[in-house]
């Protein structure tokens, strides 16, 4: 899946990545003739590529209309719904007796294209990346890297990494194989390059050495797509199609799909319990038994309350009796004290 605002070169990147015209461009003269899209669209391109007797069936999901409106508060919802729907569809197919012909449209990698402003991620970017990162292997990409200088690219990458870390956005990170030093070094290089700053071009131009290369020609020189000093395109292509393709598929299967499946089954269990409770409540026989139990419980509570009130009254009565006895004793003591006083007076006169 490629996601991001319009005009960031997503279609060009797709065609550059596979060096073929998989997806047609929107005519700039007519792109605004249809008016503003009310919602984000989902455009699926299916292809089968073959290189050196290796075939790959490819599904590319584009998201035209994303971020084009004035209010993009819920622009990400069609993307989220599509990813969840594919997990749900695959889960239902797994439950069928025959699964050989199961259609798998789960998204194994989502490239989120960031506009090369040189500043930082926009609030919309942060919100969308948060939502996507919990469902899919998210890979941030800085498009049109030739519009920024190398220093601006490095500063921009650092700002994006800082925001990703601060907002706790989970992005895909290639695993480091400790038993293979060359593979581990390549993975570290890929991790250090995230977000990938890329250039896309479907046309060939001559570079300073006179070679025909994919790139963009400017008055000051040529920005080459596959020149690692100009672009991270080769690193991104390696991650997607060469070194980490299997890991992306396994991450989808073992992490994102299993997480969705567990949540879905847990919700189904809760729904089943609520439905059983509802059927139990609506059944006349069970309703009669429930009413009897409620009446028995109410009677028991009333009996206990009456017993408690009697016990409380007994305590009050006993306290009153003891108070009366105490007053009587105190009166007797007072009388005795007066008698003693009178005796002492008489004794003094004698």
Protein Blocks (a to p, Z undefined) as FASTA:
>chain_A
ZZddehilmmmmmmmmnopafbacddfklmmmnopafbdcdddddddddeehiacddddd
ddehihkamblmlmmmmmmmmmmmmmmmmmmmmmpmblklpccfbdfbdcdddddehpac
cfklmmmmmmmmmmbccddddehkllpcfklmmmmmmmmmmmmmmnopacddddddfklm
klmmmmmmmmmmpccdddddfbdcddfkopacdddddfkbccdfklmklocklmmmmmmm
mmmmmmmmmmmmmmmmmmmmmmmmmmmmmmmmmmmmmmmmmpmklmmmmmmmmmmmmmmm
mmmmmmmmmmmmmmmmmmmmmmmmmmmmmmmmmmmmmmmmmmmmmmmmZZ
